[in-house]
């Protein structure tokens, strides 16, 4: 179970749509990270430039001799930097105690700090054991507008690009579903794309090919049905005419010929229904005993030739006619190639087993016998070589598989559910 889940995850990661989504997420993350880093560095540079302006102004003030440099001189010089002195001791104390530190820088002979208090920016400089608190009335906060605009523009371009690519590739999903249905025998394929791109070209070309195949299948089906219908009338007349003949060797030979022809037409009818696809298959729940009874009636065998072991209420989801034919063919084969002309059938929830007493195992692998018109040299001369071919194709439609085993002079054929 864990391996199946892992395989499903691996399969999803190999999907084109997974790759596109993954690349989009990587691009989105990269763009977001790049803009975030840019804003962080640009904001730091903005504060650094402001701090350098403050330091230059502070050094200019502290470089003057306080005995000759008046307060008015200082205020006039600071105006050039957009600054003003904070001289109120109580205000200084309150600001320094409650302000938010925005930027700190260590100087060779002191330190400088940019601080924020009540939405106002201040610079506190301490150089040569002398302190200054300056108010910046020309401060402009860092502007995110252009950066945010560039970021959201990039996101919009990415999203539009993603949507365009996803829209272009989305028809692949629908095309894949239609191809799967076509492969399962639903030949009424009609999926075209009104666009000018490679995916539309593939879908439209496949649609054209699918229609041609469907037309060929319909033509072949009509041809076979007409042929079988036309042959049934002379065969029926021939059988009636033979019955009017006196008993003789020629009568038995002719009767055998007509019965062989009738059997061949019935097998072709089964092949035709199988080839018609799942749209023609009528799946319902049936009791296994009813399927077996119908198969025995089709095989036209005596009750003492078959032994059945099954539960009366055991049911199977099946096409009644087709699965009956598959069971009939296995009963026919089992009786034809058994020593005592008898067969045993065992049914449980997992498998249907056909057992008969035989001289030797199959001379070739089972794979050989499920091909059409294949027979062993020691096969029954009345066989057309279609029995196991028909069985195999019917089982495929029912999600069953055919298994073969030979043990202690007994042949075992099994219809088993796929794991």
N, C-alpha and C positions, 0 to 999 in steps of 0.2 A: 504493500500500500504506500509506504514511504517512498519507494523507488518510483512508483507511478506518479506520485505528487511532484517528485523532483524532476522527472522527465517532462511533466506538464509545464513546470516553471521554466525549465531550460528552453522548451519549445516557444514559450511566450517571449523570452528574452531575445530569441532569434527573429522575432517578427519585425517587419518593416515599421509598423506603427509604434512598437515599443522603442525601436531605435530613434524614430523621429521625436517621440515624446522625451526620450532620454537626452537627446541632443538639445532640444528646446529648453529643458530644465537646466542643463549645464550652461547654456547661453544666458538664460535668465539669471542664474546664480552668479555667473561671471560679470555680467553687466551691473548687477546690484552691488556686488563686492567692489568692483572698480569705482563706481560712483561714491560708495560709502568711504572708501579709502581716499578718494580725491577730496571729498568734502572735509574729511578729518584733517588732511594735510593742509588744505587751503585755509581752513579756519585757524589752524595753528600758525600758519604764515601770516595771516591777518593780525592775530594777536601779537605776534613777534614784531611786526612792523609798528604797531601801536606802542608796544613796550619800548622799542628803540627810540621812538619819538619822545616818550616820557623821560627816558634816561638822559637823552641829550639836553632836554629842558632842565632837568634836575641838576645835572652837572654844571650847566651854565649858571644856575642860581648859586650853587654852592661854591663856584669858583670865584665869586666876588667877595670882596672884603665887607663884612657886615657893618663895619663902622662908617663906610662911605656909600653903601648900597642900601637905599631906602626901600620901604615897602611899596611905594608908588612905582619906583623903578622896576621892582620885581614883577608887579602886576602888568606893567606895560610890556615887559619882555615876554611874559607868559602868554599875553594875548596873541602873539605871533604863532604860538603853538596850540592855540585854542584851549588854554588851561587857566586855572585860577587857584590861588592859595586857599587852603582851609586853615584858618587861624584859631577858631573857637576850640578851646581845649576839651570842653565837654562833648562837642560834636565829633571831634577827632576820636575821643575815647569810645563813643557810641558806635561810630562807623567801624573802627578797627575791631571792636568786640563782636559785631553782628554781621559784618560784610561777608560776601561769598567770594572765595578766591578763584579767580579765573586763570591767572598765569603767574608763575613765579620764575625769577631768574636770579642766579647768583652772580654778583659782580666782584671784581678784584678786591675792592675795599668795602664791600657791603652787599646789599641785595635790593631787588625791586619786585613789587607785586602789583598786579592789576586786580582790583577788587570791585565788586558790584554791591551797591546798597540802595534799596528802594528805587530800582530801575535806573540808577545813576552810576556812572563809571568813575572810579578814583584810582590814582596811582600813589602808592606808598613807597618812598625811596629812603633807604638808610645807607649813607656813604660817609666815611670818616667819622662815625659816631654821631652824625647829624641826621635828623629825620625830617622828611617833608611829606605832607599829604596834599595832593593836588586833585582838583576836580576838573574832569574833562567835559566841557559843555559842547564840544564839537564832535563828540564820539558818534559814530554811526555803526550800529551792530552789523555783524556779518550777514550778507545778503545771500539767501539760498535760491532766489528766484530763477536765475539763469541755469544754475546747476539742476534744480528740480525740473525745469522745463526740458532740459536736455535728457534727463533721466526718463521722464514720462514719455517723451518723444521716442526714445529708444525702445521703451516697453511696448508702445503702440505699434512701432514698426515690426518688432519681434512677433507680437500677437497676430498682426495682419499677415505676416509671412507664414506663421504657423497655420492659421486658418486657411490660407490659400493652398498650402501644400496638403493639409489634411483633406480639404474638399476635393483636390485633384486625385488623391489616392483613395478616398473612401469607396468609390465604385469597385475597387479591387475586392473588398469584403463581399459585396453583393455578387460579384462575378464568381468568386470562390464558392459561395453557397450554391449558385446556379450550376457550376461545373460539378460539384459534389452530387447534386440532384440528378444531373445528366448521367454521371457515372453509375448512379444507383438505378438507372433505367427510366427516369422521368424525362422522356424525350421531348416533351412540349416546352422546349427552351425558347424563350423570347425575351431577351434582355439586351437592349441596345442603349448606347449613350450618345446623346446629341452634344458632342464637343469635338474640338480639334486638338487632340493630343494622342500620345502613344497608347494610353490605357483605353481610350475610346476606340482606337483602331483595333486593338486586340479583342475587346468585347464584341465589337461589331463583326469582325471577321469570324470569331467563334460562333456568334449567333447565326451567321450565314452558313457555316459548316454544319452546325447542329440542325438547322432546318433541312439541309440536304440529306443528312443522315436519317433524320426523321421521315423524310419523304421516301427514301430508299427502304426503310423498315416497313413503312405503310404499304409500299408497292409489293415488297416481298411477302408481307403478311396476306395481302389481298390475293396475290398469285397462289400462295400455298393453300389458302382456304378454298379458292375456286378449284384448284387441282384435286384437293381431298374430297370436295363435294362432288365433283364430276366422276371421281373414281369409285365413290361409295355405291352409286347406282348400279354400274355394271358388275361390281363385286357381289352386291346383294342378289342381282339377277343370276349371276353365275352360281352362287351357292344354292339358290332354289332349283336351278336347272340340274345341278349335280345330284341333288336329292332325288330327282326323278329317274336317274339312271339305275340300272340294275347293279346290284352289288358286284363289284369287280376291283381288280387292282387299279385300273385306270380311274375309277370313281374315287378311291382313297387318295390317289395322287392329286387329282384335281381339287378335291376337298381341302387337302393340305395346302395347295397353292393359294386357294382363295382365303383360307384362314391366315396364312402368312401375310398375304397382302393386307388383309383387314388389320392384323396386328401391327404391321408397319405403319399404316395410316394413323392408327391410334397413338403410336409412339411419336410420329411426326406432329400430331395434334398437341401432345404434351410439350414437345420441344418448342412449338409455336407459342404456346401460352407462356413458357419460361422466357422466351426471347422477347415477348411483348413488353416486359418490364413490370416493375412493382405496381404501376397504376392499374394493371389488370388483375392483380392478386387480391383476393378477398380474405383477409385475416380475421378470424374469430376464434372464440374459445370453444373447443370441441372435446368431448370425452374420448379418451384413448380407445375404449372398447368400440365406439362407433366408427372410428377411423379404421380399426383392425377389421371389423365386420365388413365395411365397404371394400377394403383391400382384398379380403378373402373372396368376396363376391366377384370382384374384377378378375382375380386369379383363376376362378372356376375350379377349385380343388375340393377334394373330399375332406370332411371334417376329421377323419382319422389321420390325415397327412400332416396336420398342424396341431401343435400344443402351445397354448398361450397362458402366460402368467402375468396378470396386471391387476391393479386396483380399479374397481368400477368407477370411482369418482375422480381418478387422475385425469387432469385436463391439460390441453396444449393449445397455444395460440397458433393457428395454422390456416392455410388454405385447404379446405376439406378435400377438394378434388385432386390437387397436386400431391399433397402428402400421402393420400391414399394410393396414388400411382407409384410413388417412391417405395412405400411399404409393399405394394403388390409386386414390384420388380424384384425386391429382395426375397420375397416368398417364392417367386418363380425361380430365381437363380438357386436358392437354397434347395428346392425340391429337384431341379434339373440335375444339379451336380452332387447330390447326396447319394450315398450307397443304398440307403433304405427308402429313398423317395419321401422323406419326412423332414420337417423343420420345427424348431422350437423358438418361440418368441417370448422374451422377458422384458417387461417395462417397469421402470421406476422413475423417480423425479429427475434423474440426471441423464438417463440414456435408454435407448431401445436396442436390445441385443437380439440378433438372429443367429441361431446355432444349428449346424447340420453336420452329420457324420460324413466325412469325405476321405478319399484315398490319400490325397497329397495336398500340400499347400499350393498357392498360386506360383506359377513358374517365374513371374515377373512382379516388380513392385506394383502396389495398388495404383500409383500414379499413371501407369500405362493403361490400366483398364477403364479409367474414367475419361479417357479420350474417346471421341465418337468413332464407331466402326472399327474397334480394335478387339481382336479375339485371339485366344490361344489356339494352337493347332489341335488340341484335344477338346476344344469347346464343342458344345452342342451345335450340330450343323444348322438347326433351325433358328439359331440366335443371329440377330442383326448387329450385335456389338454396340447397341445403344443403351442397354439397361442401366449400367452403372454411370454412364455419362448423364443420363436423365436424372438418376438419383442424386448425383453430385450437385447438379445445378438446382434441383429442387431444395436440397439441404442448404445451399448457400442463401437462397431466398428466405429460409426459416432460421437463419443464424445457427445452423447446425453443421457438424462436420462428420465425415465418414471415416471410421477406423476399421482396420482389419487385423486379425490375429489367428494363428493356427497353432493348436495345442492338443496333444494326445489324440490325434486322428479326428479332431473336430475343428471346423471352421467357425470363426466368430466375426460377424460384421456388426458394427455398432453405429447408431446415430447418437452423437454426443453434443451437448451444448458447448458453445465456445466459452473458454475460461475468461 
